[in-house]
Amino acid sequence: MKLDANACYRALSARDARFDGLFFVGVKTTGIYCRPVCRARTPGRDRCVFFARPVEAERDGFRACLRCRPELAPGSAPVDSLPRVVASAVSRIEAGAMNEAGLESLARELGVTSRHLRRAMHAELGVSPVELAQSRRMALAKQLLQDTRLPMAEVAFASGFQSVRRFNALFRASFGRTPSALRGTRRLPVPAGGTVSLTLEYRPPYDWPAVRAFLAARATPGVECVEGDAYARTVRLGAQRGWVRVSPVAGRAALRAEVSPSLAGALMPLVARLRRMFDLDARPDVLNTHLSRDRRLAALVRARPGLRVPGAFDGFDTAVRAVLGQQVSVAAATTLSGRLVASLGEPLDTGHSALTHLPPLPEQVAEVREETLTALGILRTRAHSLRALARAVCMGTVDLTPQADPERACEQLVELPGFGDWTAQYVAMRALAWPDAFPAGDLVLRKALGGVTTARARALAEPWRPWRAYAALHLWTHASVR
């Protein structure tokens, strides 16, 4: 990515938060790289060199600033343009795909050779997959050292390192000091129950009340709950089980995630999922400027400039919920979801009366008899759709992972019984974080656009590309408030 150095310096001088995470500045005289919002004294223009990503600064020998903490900066959103294979590789690496498996395994998952993947990533990002993976591990390790009381060995393993000795050597090479020296003698507060607390920053503004209300209305009993200003849910990541609680940080453009200690070994994929779920890497300045050009949306955008698209923690769970929500109210779908979880979900002791189960796996839904589902109050046609969806996910003919191609996923979904364009687009919007998803047949959207037909709604939404999902959320939210 080619940066305009003069424009970057102007943004740096202004400490413009809209550019946080979009570039980083290395200071030649100190060997330190910072975020554009760093409160340190602005260096002279001739001392600055600019980078699109932390890994590029680290490759050139710069160390992360301990004051502004580049590891906390918002990342690249799905709206940012990258070739699909590179974007998918970056997403998988940030979720920890190379912590245990190597480059060859990642390349096979993407359907390319390791040589092609290295060349593609170097051409687009200027770094190799291994360099990016190491940078992300180092960033998480630095955050854990500064923000938690985890022992050094647990920090190393939670950050994706298989060896404490290797972790210590790489950390010293990256930051010029040992992990224990970085942590120093600071006395961090002991969190309740030994939980791990993580900070997740974003580019303001962020409409937390709207996101919280959206999730609260659709929270699956036993799996999710919204209490006060916080959202909580049970979590299954591989063999690890636990819970996470997310709430806003007062006076700061960030959310705080409190994580059960049982998930300490899965923090990298957990953080990646939470950032997608809460749409923390969006560019509200770009989105709002684009959507405000339409007279139908201008006033809505002005009223809620921080509106985000609430995503999903798990794609299959969200697709199940979408099927249960077909032609019924949100409350009715919530009731059915709770019954399904109570019947098929795995019990989990979280110590919280509202978080009692993990959602059912695709294998469980695929094997259950339709009569069992209909006994829960689910229509037979919906039960048939759920089993077909589960079988397709198990067989790999439908991909609902965060790295899936959303357009291809929509094509796969509409081939299933009971799946139309509305359901497929809704799943793509939330489960796959596709910013251009648009359920044109939605009754509320068509009414908001003047009672138009589905075809007309789709035509009216063309100028909103590639952020039609945000337009849909504005229209839905306005209709709900009104």
Secondary structure by P-SEA (a helix, b strand, c coil): cccaaaaaaaaaaacccccccccccccccccccccccccccccccccbbbbccaaaaaaabbbbbccccccccccccccccccaaaaaaaaaaaacccccccaaaaaaaacccaaaaaaaaaaaccccaaaaaaaaaaaaaaaaaacccccaaaaaaaaccccaaaaaaaaaaacccccccccccccccccccbbbbbbbbbccccaaaaaaaaaaaacccccccccccbbbbbbbccccccbbbbbbbccccbbbbbbcccccccaaaaaaaaaaaacccccaaaaaaaaacccccaaaaaacccccccccccaaaaaaaaaaaccccaaaaaaaaaaaaaacbbbbbccccccccccccaaaaaaccaaaaaaacccaaaaaaaaaaaaaaaacccccccccaaaaaaaaaaacccccaaaaaaaaacccccccccccccaaaaaaaccccaaaaaaaaccccccaaaaaaaaaaaaaac
